Amino acid sequence: MYVVAIFIDGGYLDKVLQHEFGGVKIDFAAFSSAIARTIHPDADILRSYYYHCPPFQSNPPTPDESTRVANMQNFLDAINRLPRFLVRQGRLARRASPKRWWLCF
């Protein structure tokens, strides 16, 4: 019996879906199962870890920033409710240069 853990980089997956597939939405439970089946047809998923980071929010946040953060949080909450999924959130912070963003977990 094969037991697998799946690690999904949400930021990277967002960009791939946006640039390569026109921003199509996916079923994350089915996506995770498909990955497990490519490893072995009888693979059992121990857990799928989804790593992402909410958008940057200035202090005080603009209405647009607040909306984007709320939408992202609703999305991450929905992912976290999927069976055998666990969301790990990072924190986006401005460092050194105003044009550079660093994702800190």
NUKE-357227 format. One record per residue (C-alpha): x, y, z. Coordinates in steps of 0.1 Angstrom, whole numbers, plus 5000, padded with zeros to 4 digits. Example, Ala and Ser with C-alpha at 12.3 -4.5 7.8 and 13.67 -1.06 7.14 Angstrom:
<zados>
512349555078513749895071
</zados>
This chain:
<zados>
500050005000501350344991500650645013501550985000501651345012501051614986502551964989501052234968502652574963499452784959501153094946502952904918499852714910497853034907500253174882500352854861496552844860496353214851499053214824498752874809495052794813493353134814492553144851490552824852489352714886490152364898488752104922491552074947490351734961490251594926493551754918495151594949493651254940494951274905498451354917498251054941497050824912500050924891502350794918500450464922496850364913496250244948497950534966496250664997496551035005497851095041497451465037497551745011499352055023498452385006500952665010499953015002500153375014497453645017498053954997499954245012497954485033499354825040498655005073495955125071494654905043492955045013489454915005490854714976493454554998490854465024488654304998491554104983492553975017489053885027488553694994491853504999490953415034487553275023489353074997491852935021489152855046487352655019490552465011491152395047487652235051488451975024489151625038492751565044493851915035495852145056496552505047499852665057499753045055502753265050503153635055503953875027506254155039508154435022511854415027514854625018513454764985509954884978509954684945510854354962508454134980509553835002507353555012508053455048506853135063
</zados>
